[in-house]
Amino acid sequence: MPSCDISKLKIPVICGPTAAGKTSVALRLAEKYGYEIISADSRQMVREMNIGTAKPNLEELSRAQHHFIDIIDPDNEIYNSYVYGNEVRNLLSKIYSEGKKALICGGSGLYIQSAVHGFFEDLGIDDSEKLEYRKEIESIETGKLHEQLKIIDPDYAQIIPSTNKQRIYRALEVYHFTGRKISELHSGHQPDQFFQPVYLGINFEREKLYKAINDRVLMMIEAGLIEEVERLANKYGSGLKRFKKTIGYKEVIEFLNGNIDKDTMIDEIQKNTRHFAKRQITWFKRNEGMNWFDPGQINEIQSLLIW
């Protein structure tokens, strides 16, 4: 079957902080409009890590076709956002060439960025390094970053607004990791974006979100998170890199190792998850064309999907 040109496609991208209700919204839209769901949650891609990643359960998975759930093992350190972006675009082409349609749903900003905008090449840079660099430059005033860009790549700085955070961040990170100017790479005809994202940001007001996070952590413990982590630690080793970097797993391992008590473990998971949610909100707020909704505003969300 011939591939489909996805450049003009409007693809819903449901994003936002953890525990805000993205999965619920995605399922409702999938059932109403026939979307297949492409997960953009880097943690839910990992097999066996189920409870601590709030992975969709069997009932939820049965309600719509899902992609990028349970695709790698916990000890796989090769798969990254670059690979994901390429695979998502290939999948979108396949889905739409078959007369079907899809939406993207998840909270992993770097993976969504890779799907929409791509990376110029796989540099073998760990995704955590990319995120650390992004956190570093986001702490600097946008005007100062644009001045840096004028020095690094004056041609590109001249053609973008000095207030366009997304393009400034992108140009600086490309130069930081490749040593190459984004204007030169664009001359190779890489598009600014591969398809037309319709960003649907799902979020609660802060107190409600934090309560949802705290409650979810307690439910995870009740559902057997400690037992899940213990089993995985016995199978793969408690020092596995992925466990150390995943909220919920690293704190439970500290508990299992006798370094903290159970109450402290729960407090740490809740606190670290709240901090993570705050970082997610900061990341997605910079996206051009972001539309924010409470998860209950399904009618308002649906109104953006009429085209």
Buried (B, 14 or more C-beta within 10 A) or exposed (E): EEEBEBEEBEBBBBBBBBBBBBBBBBBBBBEEEEBBBBBBBBBBBBEBBBBBBBBBEEEBBEBBBBBBBBBBEBEEEEBBBBBBBBBBBEBBBBBBBEEEBBBBBBBBBBBBBBBBBBBBEEEEBEBEEBBEBBEEBBEEEBEEBBEBBBEBBEEBBEEBEEEBBBBBBBBBBBBBBBEEBBBEBBEEEEEEEBBBBBBBBBBBEEEEBBEBBBEBBEEBBEEEBBEBBBEBBEEBEBEBEBBEEBBBBBBBBBBBEEEBEEEEBBBBBBBBBBEBBBBBBBBBEBBEEBEBBBBEBBEEBBEBBEE
